[in-house]
Amino acid sequence: MRVPKKYQFIVEIGKALHIYGIPSYKIQSYLTQVAKTKGITGSFMDLPTWVNYVFYDEKNSYNYVECIPPGSLNLGAFSRIDELTNKVIDSGMEVDEIDKELKIIHAKTKEVNHFILTLAYAFAAGSFSLMIGTNWISFAFSILLGSLTYLFVYLANKSKYVESVLESLCALVVTIFACLLTFIFPDFNLGLTILASIIIFIPGLAITTALEEITSKSLVAGGAKLFDAMVVLFKQFFGVILGLGLMTSLLDIDLTHYESNMPQWTIFCAIPIFSICTLPIFQVRKKDMFFGILTGIFAFFITVFLSSGLGILVSTFIGTLTVVGISRIFGRISKTPKSVYLTQGIIMLVPGSKSFMGLSNSFFNPSITASANLFEEVTFILMAIIGGLLFAGTFRERKPKEHHFKSH
């Protein structure tokens, strides 16, 4: 069934909101407000793989369901579509103008600089290895293996098969290369280098977003996204386990070797570098970059400085509250949705890497207590982030401004 033309722009806005990673409860709220602004009666439901639109007029109702693959996080498009939706809600843009803006947004997402993205993946891996403590040899090869990771991302855009096995295949190849490097460089940190090289794939932010949706009572969408994030995590873990299993059956490899001899000042350089590297990966707009980097730096250091005295739960909770407050301030200054900065801050708090290390320890560390403590830390971090977002009022529905339209 074709959607009547007067409703088509709402369908296009809903599709764009879904594609660019805006949470389901916000999509439903936005679409309801847009429809109300245009004098349209409708109800909407967004789920991870489809959007359902129902429109009502005086005599008929129109039901339209569109199947859409799960959206991927694109903060540049996220910001633009959020701003467009707010403009529609607050000022009532004309339909032709909305269509024109949507075409511009879609065109912007196709502008990709592969060289910059290769550097971003490479130095994101290198800076993360500095953040978790490593040595110079491991740091150098984290950069090389990080750039190899982007090669698989590029191939995934060309091949459906590579796209379907991306996380597992990338983890497998990185693990095999890392194991071979241990024979050339005895001081090489195997586990940490593997983790740093695939850190961009670790779904810590996806887990947090899923829990955000569950907390906001979008149970179906949040539950599905949480399960999808866990599957992604296990796909990466499978790739690492398979690589280690193959290599240890052929070669004698010390899986527990760890050596850290980096100066303390390197971590202060690693934090801003990691924040900068996430900018092209998530296609952040130029006008949002500076405040985004500051938000990430504040998030990390506030949590780290408080954790020694207050513990990981309280420090992460306070860090989340701080990130929300900073995001709102920066959002007002730059006229950008606070969610863009909030996401970059949460990236520095999410426990995806700890989840991955907890799984690894369960298999390779004989100490059950150490693994249990790590999983406990992951749980505390997740609880603190969601609690911080909840107490900061992040899940409140946006109240649209009152509009007064002249009758003709």
C-alpha positions in Angstrom: 0.0 0.0 0.0 1.4 3.4 -1.0 1.5 6.1 1.6 -0.4 9.2 0.6 1.9 12.0 -0.4 1.0 14.2 2.5 2.4 11.6 4.9 5.5 10.7 2.8 7.8 13.2 4.5 7.1 11.7 8.0 8.0 8.3 6.6 11.3 9.7 5.2 12.1 11.4 8.5 11.4 8.2 10.4 13.7 6.2 8.1 16.5 8.7 8.5 16.2 8.7 12.3 16.4 4.9 12.3 19.3 4.6 9.9 21.5 7.1 11.8 21.2 5.4 15.2 18.7 7.5 17.2 17.1 5.4 20.0 13.6 4.0 19.3 11.8 5.9 22.1 13.2 9.2 20.7 12.2 8.3 17.2 8.6 7.6 18.3 8.5 10.8 20.3 10.0 12.9 17.4 7.6 11.5 14.8 4.6 12.1 17.1 5.7 15.7 17.6 6.3 16.3 13.9 2.9 14.9 13.0 1.3 17.1 15.6 3.1 20.1 14.3 1.7 19.4 10.8 -1.8 18.7 12.1 -1.6 15.0 11.3 -2.9 12.3 13.6 -0.7 9.2 13.7 1.0 6.6 15.9 4.4 5.1 15.3 6.5 2.2 16.5 10.2 1.8 15.8 11.9 -1.6 16.2 15.5 -2.6 15.3 14.5 -3.9 11.8 11.4 -2.1 10.9 9.3 1.0 11.5 5.5 1.0 11.6 3.5 4.1 10.7 -0.3 4.5 11.2 -2.0 7.6 10.0 -5.6 8.6 10.7 -7.9 11.1 8.9 -11.6 11.7 9.2 -12.7 8.6 7.3 -9.8 6.3 6.7 -6.6 5.0 8.4 -3.3 4.2 6.6 -0.9 1.6 7.9 2.6 1.4 6.5 5.4 -0.9 7.6 8.9 -0.4 6.2 11.7 -3.0 6.8 15.0 -1.2 7.5 18.3 -2.8 8.6 19.5 -1.8 12.1 21.1 1.7 12.0 24.8 2.3 12.6 26.0 5.2 14.7 26.9 8.2 12.6 27.2 11.3 14.8 27.3 13.7 12.0 24.1 12.5 10.4 22.7 12.0 13.9 23.3 15.7 14.6 21.9 16.9 11.3 18.7 14.8 11.4 18.1 15.7 15.0 18.4 19.3 14.2 16.2 18.9 11.1 13.5 17.2 13.3 13.7 19.9 15.9 13.3 22.6 13.2 10.2 20.8 11.9 8.8 20.6 15.4 9.6 24.1 16.5 9.1 26.1 13.3 7.0 23.9 11.0 9.2 23.7 7.9 7.5 23.1 4.5 7.5 19.6 3.0 9.7 20.5 0.0 12.3 22.1 2.3 12.3 18.9 4.5 12.9 16.7 1.4 15.8 18.9 0.3 17.4 18.8 3.7 17.1 15.0 3.9 18.8 14.6 0.5 21.7 16.8 1.7 22.1 14.7 4.9 22.1 11.4 2.9 24.7 12.9 0.5 27.0 14.0 3.4 27.2 10.4 4.8 28.6 9.1 1.6 31.6 11.5 1.8 34.4 9.1 3.0 38.1 9.7 3.2 39.7 6.3 3.4 43.2 7.6 4.2 42.0 9.6 7.3 39.9 6.6 8.4 42.9 4.3 8.2 44.9 6.7 10.4 41.9 7.0 12.8 41.6 3.2 13.2 45.4 2.9 13.5 45.9 5.5 16.2 42.7 4.6 18.0 44.2 1.2 18.6 47.6 2.7 19.5 46.2 5.2 21.9 44.0 2.6 23.6 47.0 0.4 24.1 48.7 3.3 26.0 45.6 3.8 28.1 45.5 0.2 29.3 49.3 0.1 29.8 51.7 -1.6 27.4 55.3 -1.2 26.0 56.7 0.5 22.9 56.8 -2.6 20.8 53.2 -3.5 21.5 52.2 0.1 20.9 53.8 0.2 17.5 52.2 -3.0 16.3 48.8 -2.0 17.8 48.9 0.9 15.3 49.7 -1.4 12.4 47.1 -4.0 13.3 44.6 -1.2 13.8 45.1 0.0 10.2 44.7 -3.7 9.2 41.3 -3.6 10.9 40.1 -0.8 8.7 41.0 -2.8 5.6 38.4 -5.4 6.7 35.9 -2.6 7.3 36.6 -1.3 3.7 36.2 -4.8 2.3 32.9 -5.3 4.3 31.4 -2.4 2.2 32.3 -4.3 -1.0 31.3 -7.8 0.0 28.2 -9.1 1.8 30.1 -12.2 2.9 32.9 -10.1 4.6 30.2 -7.9 6.1 28.5 -10.9 7.7 31.7 -12.3 9.3 33.5 -8.9 9.8 34.0 -9.0 13.6 35.0 -12.7 13.7 37.2 -12.6 10.7 39.0 -9.4 11.8 39.6 -10.8 15.3 40.9 -14.1 13.8 43.4 -12.4 11.5 44.6 -9.9 14.1 45.1 -12.8 16.6 47.1 -14.9 14.1 49.4 -11.9 13.3 49.8 -11.0 17.0 50.8 -14.6 17.8 53.4 -14.7 15.1 54.8 -11.4 16.5 55.5 -13.0 19.9 58.2 -15.1 18.3 60.0 -12.2 16.8 59.6 -9.9 19.8 59.6 -11.7 23.2 58.4 -8.7 25.1 55.3 -8.4 22.9 52.0 -8.1 24.9 49.8 -10.5 23.1 46.4 -10.1 24.8 46.4 -6.3 25.2 47.5 -5.8 21.6 44.7 -7.9 20.2 42.2 -6.0 22.4 43.5 -2.6 21.3 43.5 -3.6 17.6 39.8 -4.5 17.6 38.6 -1.9 20.2 36.5 -0.1 17.7 34.3 -3.2 17.3 33.8 -3.8 21.0 30.1 -3.0 21.5 30.3 -1.2 24.8 28.4 1.8 23.5 25.8 -0.5 21.9 25.2 -2.3 25.2 24.8 1.1 27.0 22.3 2.3 24.3 20.3 -0.9 24.6 20.1 -0.6 28.3 19.1 3.1 27.8 16.1 1.9 25.7 15.1 -0.8 28.2 15.2 1.8 31.0 13.0 4.1 28.9 10.5 1.2 28.6 11.2 0.5 25.0 11.5 -3.2 26.0 11.3 -4.9 22.6 13.7 -2.6 20.8 16.1 -2.4 23.8 16.1 -6.2 24.4 16.8 -6.9 20.7 19.6 -4.4 20.6 21.1 -5.8 23.8 21.1 -9.3 22.4 22.6 -8.1 19.1 25.4 -6.3 21.0 26.1 -9.4 23.0 26.2 -11.5 19.8 28.7 -9.0 18.3 30.9 -9.4 21.4 30.8 -13.2 21.2 31.6 -13.1 17.5 34.8 -11.2 18.3 35.6 -13.5 21.2 35.1 -16.5 18.9 37.5 -15.1 16.4 40.2 -14.5 19.1 39.6 -18.0 20.6 39.8 -19.7 17.2 43.0 -17.8 16.4 44.6 -18.6 19.7 43.5 -22.3 19.4 45.1 -22.6 16.0 48.3 -21.0 16.9 48.8 -22.7 20.3 48.3 -26.1 18.5 51.2 -25.3 16.2 53.5 -23.1 18.3 54.4 -22.7 22.0 52.9 -19.3 22.9 52.9 -17.7 26.4 49.3 -16.3 26.6 49.9 -14.7 30.0 53.0 -12.6 29.3 52.6 -8.9 30.1 55.1 -6.1 30.3 54.4 -2.4 30.8 57.3 0.1 30.7 55.5 3.2 29.3 56.1 6.6 31.0 53.1 7.9 33.0 52.8 11.0 30.7 51.9 8.9 27.7 48.4 8.3 29.1 47.8 12.0 29.1 48.6 12.1 25.4 46.6 8.9 24.7 43.2 10.3 26.0 42.9 13.2 23.6 44.3 11.2 20.7 41.7 8.4 21.2 38.9 11.1 21.4 40.2 12.7 18.2 40.4 9.3 16.4 36.7 8.6 17.1 35.7 11.8 15.2 36.2 10.6 11.6 35.1 7.0 12.6 31.7 8.4 13.7 31.7 11.2 11.1 31.4 14.0 13.7 30.9 17.4 12.1 33.7 19.9 12.2 31.8 22.4 14.4 31.2 19.6 17.0 34.8 18.3 17.2 36.4 20.5 19.8 33.6 20.2 22.3 33.4 16.5 21.6 37.0 16.0 22.4 36.7 18.0 25.6 33.7 15.9 26.7 35.6 12.7 26.2 38.6 14.0 28.2 36.5 15.2 31.1 34.6 11.9 31.2 37.8 9.8 31.4 39.8 11.8 33.9 36.9 12.6 36.3 36.1 8.9 36.5 39.7 7.9 36.9 40.6 10.5 39.5 37.5 9.7 41.6 37.7 5.9 41.4 40.6 5.6 43.8 38.7 7.2 46.6 35.1 6.5 45.8 35.2 3.2 44.0 34.2 2.4 40.4 30.4 2.6 40.9 30.2 6.0 42.5 33.0 7.5 40.3 31.3 6.3 37.1 27.9 7.6 38.3 29.4 11.0 39.0 31.3 10.9 35.7 28.1 10.2 33.9 26.3 13.1 35.6 29.2 15.4 34.7 29.1 14.3 31.1 25.4 14.9 30.8 25.9 18.4 32.3 28.8 19.2 30.1 26.9 18.0 27.0 24.0 20.2 27.8 26.3 23.3 28.2 28.2 22.5 25.0 25.0 21.8 23.2 23.6 25.2 24.1 26.8 27.0 23.1 27.2 25.3 19.7 23.4 24.9 19.0 24.0 21.1 18.5 21.9 18.3 20.1 23.5 17.4 23.4 23.3 13.7 22.4 26.3 14.2 20.0 28.6 15.2 22.9 26.9 12.8 25.3 27.7 9.9 23.1 31.4 10.9 22.8 31.6 11.2 26.6 29.9 7.8 27.2 32.3 6.2 24.8 35.1 6.9 27.4 33.0 5.3 30.1 31.5 2.2 28.5 32.8 -1.2 29.8 33.1 -3.1 26.5 36.8 -3.7 26.8 36.4 -4.9 30.4 33.6 -7.3 29.2 36.0 -8.7 26.6 38.8 -9.1 29.0 36.5 -10.8 31.5 35.6 -13.4 28.9 39.2 -13.9 28.1 40.2 -14.3 31.7 37.4 -17.0 32.1 39.3 -19.1 29.6 42.9 -18.3 30.1 43.3 -17.1 33.6 43.2 -19.8 36.2 42.0 -17.4 38.9 38.2 -17.5 39.0 38.2 -14.7 41.6 39.9 -12.3 39.2 37.4 -13.0 36.4 34.5 -12.6 38.8 35.9 -9.3 40.1 36.2 -8.1 36.5 32.6 -9.0 35.6 31.5 -7.3 38.8 33.3 -4.1 37.7 31.5 -4.3 34.3 28.2 -4.6 36.0 28.9 -1.7 38.3 30.0 0.5 35.3 26.8 -0.4 33.4 24.6 0.3 36.5 26.4 3.6 37.1 26.1 4.8 33.5 22.4 4.0 33.3 21.8 5.4 36.8 23.6 8.6 35.9 21.7 9.0 32.7 18.4 8.3 34.5 19.0 10.8 37.4 20.2 13.4 34.9 16.9 13.3 33.2 18.2 12.1 29.9 15.2 9.8 29.3 12.6 12.6 29.6 10.5 13.2 26.5 11.1 16.5 24.9 8.2 18.9 25.2 7.6 20.7 22.0 6.9 24.4 21.9 3.4 25.7 21.5 2.7 26.7 17.9 0.1 29.1 16.7 -0.9 28.8 13.0 -2.8 31.3 11.1 -6.0 30.1 9.5 -6.5 30.9 5.8 
